[in-house]
């Protein structure tokens, strides 16, 4: 599995999740987990996404998601899961 | 395995975005022994060809990894076999070595790295003719090239200190300063004098590819003073036990990122992974300072009484936390205290809280040594040699790496400041003792290797 963490941070508005999810569906990216909170009016979302179903290049997906985020006024960041696992899990495959 | 949760993701990204967590350097070590054949122009061509083919993808791979993990990788660099050995036999005058320096500089420019280290000589036991020629060529090599870094190892615990080389380096540093005086003697910022130089150091200006190493290797230097500082803010006023635990845990996390990047870079470059260097390397950016950690530990300024103890504690916890996080640790591994590259050190030097003598004491407990210290432009070569000898003695007796990177800023004195730009920062000129050591450094030969028993 090729897991990617997508984080979305910004002022809460209608349709943030819808737009991001539509993009992911269109590109064959499967969502494994979503968590979302609102802190002081700020929207915080994290998704774990499996990229193994797509042929797309990581940097293209990351660039497009960032651009999509900018168009709806939120900051979107894509990172491979390993960086979080390596920092927060003792046993990890490296 | 449990999924990563949102808090953990947020914690990592806060470290990256707000606390300057980064991977300081991916350094590709390249052996040049197979370029040491033929005449000078053949060797220069072979060196250029080898570096540009082996390091062709280094910068691109660094940028890809940075993009995919969302972690800045600040520098992509190259270290090579000490050049004194590669030019031996064909370099007849110092200018011949400068020709090799130019070839290295062109190669570095072609592959897009920001520094290339290894314009070096290892002379702790004695200087060969080739070593001497390379050392004498350093002022021209550093003033005529852009990204070449030079280091000379003049001492070790096993060999003692080569005082002839120490004497020579005082003069070489002065000449380098003179030749680059238009840029605040910047050449000296790219020149390190070592005792017990490590073979696998990824950090500049002292990186070179050790002679006992394989053909190529990837070494990674991590950083993260800002992350440590923020972590220990949460335990302000608590016991040393709690403080040390906090530093260790943070160092573990920072090092794991370095290990991940190193493994990934090695795989993509198809080069063996060498080591992760656990250093806390500051930058002049606000919030990226080792001095600020010392202040958070409880000092009003770096240089206050207690500074050496606080630094010893910090250095040791960084190693303890980092060691478990990497499969192979090496290089310098400790807290760096370069004055010009650390905002907190700069302020402490400006206010007078930090002097060269205190810095010298600090170097006995942390990695490296008297680093990026600007001294008056009229400091004599003998005095520079004396300061180097003191620093080398600390390394030799304590069995650790020490180094001196001193910058006599031509045309400036105490009260002035030197500006080197970028990561090299700004340094107030620090006063140097006026007492003379001329007769001491003029003696010839070596200070013998120390006894390793009766350790008092």
Boltz contact constraints between the chains, C-beta under 6 A:
constraints:
  - contact:
      token1: [A, 5]
      token2: [B, 9]
      max_distance: 6.0
  - contact:
      token1: [A, 7]
      token2: [B, 9]
      max_distance: 6.0
  - contact:
      token1: [A, 33]
      token2: [B, 3]
      max_distance: 6.0
  - contact:
      token1: [A, 35]
      token2: [B, 6]
      max_distance: 6.0
  - contact:
      token1: [A, 46]
      token2: [B, 6]
      max_distance: 6.0
  - contact:
      token1: [A, 46]
      token2: [B, 9]
      max_distance: 6.0
  - contact:
      token1: [A, 48]
      token2: [B, 3]
      max_distance: 6.0
  - contact:
      token1: [A, 58]
      token2: [B, 68]
      max_distance: 6.0
  - contact:
      token1: [A, 59]
      token2: [B, 67]
      max_distance: 6.0
  - contact:
      token1: [A, 77]
      token2: [B, 70]
      max_distance: 6.0
  - contact:
      token1: [A, 79]
      token2: [B, 69]
      max_distance: 6.0
  - contact:
      token1: [A, 79]
      token2: [B, 70]
      max_distance: 6.0
  - contact:
      token1: [A, 80]
      token2: [B, 68]
      max_distance: 6.0
  - contact:
      token1: [A, 80]
      token2: [B, 69]
      max_distance: 6.0
  - contact:
      token1: [A, 82]
      token2: [B, 260]
      max_distance: 6.0
  - contact:
      token1: [A, 83]
      token2: [B, 69]
      max_distance: 6.0
  - contact:
      token1: [A, 84]
      token2: [B, 4]
      max_distance: 6.0
  - contact:
      token1: [A, 84]
      token2: [B, 8]
      max_distance: 6.0
  - contact:
      token1: [A, 84]
      token2: [B, 9]
      max_distance: 6.0
  - contact:
      token1: [A, 84]
      token2: [B, 12]
      max_distance: 6.0
  - contact:
      token1: [A, 86]
      token2: [B, 256]
      max_distance: 6.0
  - contact:
      token1: [A, 86]
      token2: [B, 260]
      max_distance: 6.0
  - contact:
      token1: [A, 87]
      token2: [B, 12]
      max_distance: 6.0
  - contact:
      token1: [A, 87]
      token2: [B, 253]
      max_distance: 6.0
  - contact:
      token1: [A, 87]
      token2: [B, 256]
      max_distance: 6.0
  - contact:
      token1: [A, 88]
      token2: [B, 8]
      max_distance: 6.0
  - contact:
      token1: [A, 94]
      token2: [B, 260]
      max_distance: 6.0
  - contact:
      token1: [A, 94]
      token2: [B, 263]
      max_distance: 6.0
